[in-house]
Amino acid sequence: MAAQLAYREPTISVPGLEEPLLDYMIGLLMRQGKRTIAEKHVINLLTQLRLVTGQEPFPLLSKAIQIAAPLVMTRNEKKRIKVTTLPLPLNETQQARKAILWIVKLSDRRPGKKFGHRLAMEVIAVLNGNSDVLRLKAEQHKLAFVNRANLRTRVSRA
């Protein structure tokens, strides 16, 4: 009997998934409590980043999330009869959440069968500066800048 050799992808070491940012990303990717599937997606993402760039994947991912993270969001608020748009600052967790969700959403437009591969290509596009995530961020900041007059300011008299 001839022994059959199975093809295996080369094993590449990835950092532990206990990093807070990776844990948060896994939680956002998780659907219906299937954490192991989300972990596999993140491992595929990190593996693809290392294969394509030849660098450590975690610093690249965290830098891409920092680049894609918006500083403000807008909220519509009704004042009597008029609806105004208020810009609100985001904390670090909210910024990371918005950036990750934008990257995941826009990675669905990319060609490819594996989700982790598409996600890695979107992260690389963010790092290169040619992703639609950056356009979304610019639109968000522009809308907040235009509506900055609607901010509530308190005048303190000394």
C-alpha positions as CSV (number, residue, x, y, z in Angstrom):
1,M,0.0,0.0,0.0
2,A,1.3,3.4,-0.9
3,A,1.2,6.0,1.8
4,Q,-0.7,9.1,0.8
5,L,0.8,12.4,1.8
6,A,-1.6,15.1,2.7
7,Y,-0.8,18.7,1.8
8,R,-0.5,20.9,4.8
9,E,0.0,24.7,4.8
10,P,3.2,25.8,6.3
11,T,2.9,26.5,10.0
12,I,3.6,30.1,11.0
13,S,3.7,31.2,14.6
14,V,1.2,33.8,15.5
15,P,1.1,35.7,18.8
16,G,-1.2,34.5,21.5
17,L,-4.8,35.5,21.2
18,E,-4.7,36.8,24.8
19,E,-3.9,40.3,23.5
20,P,-6.7,42.7,24.5
21,L,-7.2,44.0,21.0
22,L,-7.3,40.5,19.5
23,D,-9.7,39.4,22.1
24,Y,-11.9,42.4,21.4
25,M,-11.7,41.7,17.7
26,I,-12.6,38.0,18.2
27,G,-15.6,39.1,20.2
28,L,-16.8,41.4,17.4
29,L,-16.3,38.7,14.8
30,M,-18.1,36.0,16.8
31,R,-21.5,35.0,15.6
32,Q,-24.0,32.9,17.7
33,G,-21.4,32.1,20.3
34,K,-19.0,30.3,17.9
35,R,-15.8,31.7,19.3
36,T,-13.5,29.1,17.8
37,I,-14.6,30.1,14.3
38,A,-13.8,33.7,15.1
39,E,-10.4,32.8,16.5
40,K,-9.7,30.9,13.3
41,H,-10.5,34.0,11.2
42,V,-8.2,36.1,13.3
43,I,-5.4,33.5,13.1
44,N,-5.9,33.4,9.3
45,L,-5.8,37.2,9.2
46,L,-2.5,37.3,11.2
47,T,-1.0,34.5,9.1
48,Q,-1.8,36.3,5.8
49,L,-0.4,39.5,7.1
50,R,2.8,37.8,8.0
51,L,3.0,36.0,4.6
52,V,2.3,39.1,2.5
53,T,4.4,41.7,4.5
54,G,7.0,39.5,6.1
55,Q,6.7,41.5,9.3
56,E,5.1,40.9,12.7
57,P,1.4,40.9,12.1
58,F,0.1,42.3,15.4
59,P,1.7,45.7,15.2
60,L,0.5,46.0,11.7
61,L,-3.1,45.2,12.7
62,S,-3.1,47.6,15.6
63,K,-1.6,50.3,13.4
64,A,-4.3,49.8,10.8
65,I,-7.0,50.0,13.4
66,Q,-5.5,53.2,14.8
67,I,-5.4,54.7,11.3
68,A,-9.0,53.7,10.5
69,A,-10.4,54.8,13.9
70,P,-12.6,57.9,13.8
71,L,-12.3,60.4,16.5
72,V,-15.9,61.6,16.5
73,M,-19.3,60.4,15.6
74,T,-22.5,62.3,14.9
75,R,-25.9,61.9,16.5
76,N,-29.2,63.5,15.4
77,E,-31.0,65.3,18.1
78,K,-34.4,66.9,18.0
79,K,-34.7,70.5,19.3
80,R,-38.3,71.5,19.2
81,I,-39.2,71.2,15.5
82,K,-35.7,71.1,14.1
83,V,-33.4,68.1,13.9
84,T,-29.8,69.0,14.4
85,T,-26.7,66.9,14.1
86,L,-24.4,66.8,17.1
87,P,-20.7,65.7,16.9
88,L,-19.7,63.5,19.8
89,P,-16.2,62.4,20.8
90,L,-15.4,58.7,20.9
91,N,-13.3,56.9,23.6
92,E,-10.6,54.5,22.6
93,T,-12.8,51.4,22.8
94,Q,-15.5,53.0,20.7
95,Q,-12.9,54.1,18.1
96,A,-11.5,50.6,17.9
97,R,-15.0,49.1,17.5
98,K,-16.0,51.4,14.7
99,A,-12.7,50.8,12.9
100,I,-12.9,47.0,13.2
101,L,-16.5,47.0,12.0
102,W,-15.7,49.2,9.0
103,I,-12.7,47.0,8.0
104,V,-14.9,43.8,8.3
105,K,-17.8,45.4,6.4
106,L,-15.6,46.6,3.5
107,S,-13.6,43.4,3.4
108,D,-16.7,41.6,2.1
109,R,-16.3,43.5,-1.2
110,R,-12.9,42.1,-1.8
111,P,-12.4,39.0,-4.0
112,G,-11.4,35.8,-2.3
113,K,-13.0,32.8,-0.7
114,K,-11.5,32.9,2.8
115,F,-12.7,35.5,5.2
116,G,-9.3,35.8,6.9
117,H,-7.6,36.5,3.5
118,R,-10.1,39.2,2.5
119,L,-9.7,40.8,6.0
120,A,-5.9,40.8,5.6
121,M,-6.1,42.4,2.2
122,E,-8.3,45.2,3.6
123,V,-5.9,45.8,6.5
124,I,-3.1,46.1,4.0
125,A,-5.1,48.5,2.0
126,V,-5.7,50.6,5.1
127,L,-2.0,50.6,5.8
128,N,-1.2,51.6,2.2
129,G,-3.8,54.4,2.4
130,N,-6.0,53.2,-0.5
131,S,-9.0,51.7,1.4
132,D,-12.6,52.9,1.5
133,V,-12.4,52.8,5.3
134,L,-10.3,56.0,5.1
135,R,-13.0,57.6,3.0
136,L,-15.6,56.7,5.6
137,K,-13.5,58.2,8.3
138,A,-13.0,61.4,6.3
139,E,-16.7,61.7,5.7
140,Q,-17.5,61.2,9.4
141,H,-14.9,63.9,10.4
142,K,-16.2,66.2,7.7
143,L,-19.8,65.9,8.9
144,A,-18.7,66.5,12.5
145,F,-16.6,69.5,11.4
146,V,-19.6,71.1,9.5
147,N,-21.9,70.6,12.5
148,R,-19.5,71.8,15.2
149,A,-21.7,74.9,15.7
150,N,-24.4,72.7,17.2
151,L,-22.2,71.7,20.1
152,R,-23.5,72.7,23.5
153,T,-21.0,75.1,25.1
154,R,-21.3,76.5,28.6
155,V,-20.0,79.9,29.3
156,S,-18.4,80.2,32.7
157,R,-18.2,83.7,34.1
158,A,-15.3,84.4,36.3
